Amino acid sequence: MPALWRTFAGRLGLIAAAGLALRFAYVLLLARDVVGSGDYHFYHGAANLIADGHGFADPFQTIGPGEEAEPSANHPPLWPLVLSLS
């Protein structure tokens, strides 16, 4: 057994690497055709609202003509901001 795996940091790194490998295997092999799961709809809708000039608004709120969107802090803002650029 290598000396690195005898330390707590080494074992923790091994556990993290195994978790990452398991996640990659799941995403690449089992979940290839899964679309829109999890927070997908929130992030996609929030990015579209940012791109349309409504700011960080709740994408599940219905916005009628002449109405302002309700501000939202449900999720961190960086990922919707990045998505709004594309």
TIMIVO-656901 format. One record per residue (C-alpha): residue in three letters; x, z, y. Coordinates in nm, 2 decimals, m for minus. Layout:
! residues N
<residuo=ALA | xx=X | zz=Z | yy=Y>
...
***
This chain:
! residues 86
<residuo=MET | xx=0.00 | zz=0.00 | yy=0.00>
<residuo=PRO | xx=0.16 | zz=m0.10 | yy=0.33>
<residuo=ALA | xx=0.24 | zz=0.18 | yy=0.57>
<residuo=LEU | xx=0.00 | zz=0.04 | yy=0.83>
<residuo=TRP | xx=m0.30 | zz=0.10 | yy=0.61>
<residuo=ARG | xx=m0.20 | zz=0.47 | yy=0.57>
<residuo=THR | xx=m0.28 | zz=0.54 | yy=0.93>
<residuo=PHE | xx=m0.63 | zz=0.60 | yy=1.08>
<residuo=ALA | xx=m0.57 | zz=0.30 | yy=1.32>
<residuo=GLY | xx=m0.48 | zz=0.08 | yy=1.03>
<residuo=ARG | xx=m0.78 | zz=0.17 | yy=0.83>
<residuo=LEU | xx=m1.01 | zz=0.13 | yy=1.13>
<residuo=GLY | xx=m0.86 | zz=m0.21 | yy=1.19>
<residuo=LEU | xx=m0.92 | zz=m0.31 | yy=0.83>
<residuo=ILE | xx=m1.29 | zz=m0.20 | yy=0.86>
<residuo=ALA | xx=m1.33 | zz=m0.39 | yy=1.19>
<residuo=ALA | xx=m1.17 | zz=m0.71 | yy=1.04>
<residuo=ALA | xx=m1.40 | zz=m0.68 | yy=0.73>
<residuo=GLY | xx=m1.70 | zz=m0.64 | yy=0.96>
<residuo=LEU | xx=m1.60 | zz=m0.94 | yy=1.16>
<residuo=ALA | xx=m1.55 | zz=m1.15 | yy=0.85>
<residuo=LEU | xx=m1.89 | zz=m1.05 | yy=0.72>
<residuo=ARG | xx=m2.05 | zz=m1.14 | yy=1.05>
<residuo=PHE | xx=m1.89 | zz=m1.48 | yy=1.05>
<residuo=ALA | xx=m1.99 | zz=m1.54 | yy=0.69>
<residuo=TYR | xx=m2.35 | zz=m1.45 | yy=0.78>
<residuo=VAL | xx=m2.37 | zz=m1.67 | yy=1.09>
<residuo=LEU | xx=m2.20 | zz=m1.97 | yy=0.93>
<residuo=LEU | xx=m2.35 | zz=m1.96 | yy=0.58>
<residuo=LEU | xx=m2.69 | zz=m1.78 | yy=0.59>
<residuo=ALA | xx=m2.82 | zz=m1.81 | yy=0.94>
<residuo=ARG | xx=m2.74 | zz=m2.17 | yy=1.02>
<residuo=ASP | xx=m3.10 | zz=m2.27 | yy=1.09>
<residuo=VAL | xx=m3.21 | zz=m1.95 | yy=1.26>
<residuo=VAL | xx=m3.31 | zz=m2.04 | yy=1.62>
<residuo=GLY | xx=m3.43 | zz=m1.81 | yy=1.89>
<residuo=SER | xx=m3.39 | zz=m1.48 | yy=1.72>
<residuo=GLY | xx=m3.32 | zz=m1.15 | yy=1.89>
<residuo=ASP | xx=m3.29 | zz=m1.16 | yy=2.27>
<residuo=TYR | xx=m3.27 | zz=m1.54 | yy=2.29>
<residuo=HIS | xx=m3.60 | zz=m1.58 | yy=2.47>
<residuo=PHE | xx=m3.52 | zz=m1.32 | yy=2.73>
<residuo=TYR | xx=m3.17 | zz=m1.45 | yy=2.81>
<residuo=HIS | xx=m3.29 | zz=m1.81 | yy=2.81>
<residuo=GLY | xx=m3.59 | zz=m1.74 | yy=3.04>
<residuo=ALA | xx=m3.38 | zz=m1.51 | yy=3.27>
<residuo=ALA | xx=m3.12 | zz=m1.79 | yy=3.31>
<residuo=ASN | xx=m3.38 | zz=m2.04 | yy=3.39>
<residuo=LEU | xx=m3.53 | zz=m1.81 | yy=3.66>
<residuo=ILE | xx=m3.18 | zz=m1.76 | yy=3.81>
<residuo=ALA | xx=m3.12 | zz=m2.13 | yy=3.81>
<residuo=ASP | xx=m3.46 | zz=m2.18 | yy=3.98>
<residuo=GLY | xx=m3.37 | zz=m1.94 | yy=4.26>
<residuo=HIS | xx=m3.59 | zz=m1.64 | yy=4.15>
<residuo=GLY | xx=m3.29 | zz=m1.41 | yy=4.09>
<residuo=PHE | xx=m3.27 | zz=m1.15 | yy=3.81>
<residuo=ALA | xx=m3.64 | zz=m1.15 | yy=3.73>
<residuo=ASP | xx=m3.84 | zz=m1.06 | yy=3.42>
<residuo=PRO | xx=m3.89 | zz=m1.39 | yy=3.23>
<residuo=PHE | xx=m4.20 | zz=m1.25 | yy=3.04>
<residuo=GLN | xx=m4.39 | zz=m1.19 | yy=3.37>
<residuo=THR | xx=m4.62 | zz=m1.48 | yy=3.46>
<residuo=ILE | xx=m4.53 | zz=m1.62 | yy=3.81>
<residuo=GLY | xx=m4.82 | zz=m1.79 | yy=3.98>
<residuo=PRO | xx=m4.79 | zz=m2.03 | yy=4.28>
<residuo=GLY | xx=m4.67 | zz=m1.85 | yy=4.58>
<residuo=GLU | xx=m4.58 | zz=m1.53 | yy=4.39>
<residuo=GLU | xx=m4.25 | zz=m1.37 | yy=4.37>
<residuo=ALA | xx=m4.10 | zz=m1.26 | yy=4.04>
<residuo=GLU | xx=m4.06 | zz=m0.89 | yy=3.96>
<residuo=PRO | xx=m3.70 | zz=m0.79 | yy=3.95>
<residuo=SER | xx=m3.57 | zz=m0.68 | yy=3.61>
<residuo=ALA | xx=m3.28 | zz=m0.47 | yy=3.49>
<residuo=ASN | xx=m3.37 | zz=m0.48 | yy=3.12>
<residuo=HIS | xx=m3.05 | zz=m0.65 | yy=3.01>
<residuo=PRO | xx=m2.70 | zz=m0.68 | yy=3.16>
<residuo=PRO | xx=m2.68 | zz=m0.96 | yy=3.42>
<residuo=LEU | xx=m2.36 | zz=m1.14 | yy=3.33>
<residuo=TRP | xx=m2.48 | zz=m1.35 | yy=3.03>
<residuo=PRO | xx=m2.79 | zz=m1.48 | yy=3.20>
<residuo=LEU | xx=m2.58 | zz=m1.56 | yy=3.51>
<residuo=VAL | xx=m2.33 | zz=m1.76 | yy=3.29>
<residuo=LEU | xx=m2.62 | zz=m1.94 | yy=3.12>
<residuo=SER | xx=m2.78 | zz=m2.03 | yy=3.45>
<residuo=LEU | xx=m2.47 | zz=m2.23 | yy=3.54>
<residuo=SER | xx=m2.52 | zz=m2.48 | yy=3.26>
***
